[in-house]
Amino acid sequence: MLRCALDWQPQPLLEPLRLDWLTRAGVELAVLRLDRIDSLISGNKWFKLIHHLRAAHEAGAEGVMSLGGAYSNHLHALAAAGKRFGFPTVGLLRGHPVETPTVLDLQAFGMALHWLGYAGYRERHAPGFWDDWCARYPHFYPVPEGGSGLSGAQGCKAWVTRAREQLATLGWRDYHGWWLACGTGTSLAGLVLAEAGAHPVYGVLAVPPDHGVAQQVDGMVKTAGLAQPCYELLDGSRGGFARVDADLTAFIQGTGEIELEPLYTGKALLLLKARVDAGQFAAGTRLIFVHTGGLQGRRGFE
Ligand SMILES: *Cc1c(COP(=O)(O)O)cnc(C)c1O
């Protein structure tokens, strides 16, 4: 069953996005629509999972278990993949039982849920954390929170190929860089590795700059052996992860051309607007914005 998941190679479309503030500055933007790869499975989380699923398959596992919160896009993608391809999934949740739209979906997708409380969830990095769960679910493969780490990043490298294949459909011969939201920086690391310095990758932090994302990206890039990475991390957190203010809400509501959520994609595009308005990009600049998904998690905030 895991085998079937590994054979699936979703092809995200690259679409032009025309907004008045882009037109004014003469900046062209194309969006890589990870949010539209499938009716059940959405966003960057599938790509971050794929190498973990491969490892699970190679280890002879039948199912997959992982961790997340009650709005987790990661658990949602994992549970949806389990449902789509017919392998069992286990979700270990932060906090105490709540029925968010995400949690209801996880249950509907057939994921077995365990609530760890807050103290229990904080133990997730402790050595031996998985021992009890592996004993309880002997044929299940544990995947780290969010599908992070270098194997998560490896799964995101394909975006560069997918986008380059579609440049001609936009009438583009080349582009000047990537723009995307960052949580752990795993997705950004995948782009940086695939570009190998050919184009810069701009990552907008959805978490405050003291969360160690720069060190994590640095670590992944070094481990992968890339000598000259080309990327920049920008603070787009607006005071904290999941902190939503009136300007952000108004921006998302005013951008009817594309659906955004406030935690990642909305913050990333809003910071791009600020940089474009400030004249950071010359007329004629062509950028690719990665729509990393997350629209399901937004349901809890409406
Ligand atoms: C998880 C997530 C991100 C962050 O991805 P990282 O690889 O952790 O940086 C960005 N956007 C959305 C919608 C996400 O769900």
PDBQT file of the ligand as one rigid body, heavy atoms in Angstrom, charges set to zero:
ROOT
HETATM    1  C1  LIG A 401       4.258  23.585   7.079  1.00  0.00    +0.000 C 
HETATM    2  C2  LIG A 401       3.943  24.728   6.183  1.00  0.00    +0.000 A 
HETATM    3  C3  LIG A 401       4.935  25.633   5.765  1.00  0.00    +0.000 A 
HETATM    4  C4  LIG A 401       6.344  25.564   6.266  1.00  0.00    +0.000 C 
HETATM    5  O1  LIG A 401       7.105  24.549   5.676  1.00  0.00    +0.000 OA
HETATM    6  P1  LIG A 401       8.572  24.259   6.196  1.00  0.00    +0.000 P 
HETATM    7  O2  LIG A 401       9.081  23.229   5.271  1.00  0.00    +0.000 OA
HETATM    8  O3  LIG A 401       8.449  23.743   7.609  1.00  0.00    +0.000 OA
HETATM    9  O4  LIG A 401       9.348  25.522   6.190  1.00  0.00    +0.000 OA
HETATM   10  C5  LIG A 401       4.583  26.644   4.896  1.00  0.00    +0.000 A 
HETATM   11  N1  LIG A 401       3.307  26.775   4.456  1.00  0.00    +0.000 NA
HETATM   12  C6  LIG A 401       2.329  25.941   4.845  1.00  0.00    +0.000 A 
HETATM   13  C7  LIG A 401       0.966  26.178   4.344  1.00  0.00    +0.000 C 
HETATM   14  C8  LIG A 401       2.615  24.897   5.714  1.00  0.00    +0.000 A 
HETATM   15  O5  LIG A 401       1.625  24.064   6.104  1.00  0.00    +0.000 OA
ENDROOT
TORSDOF 0
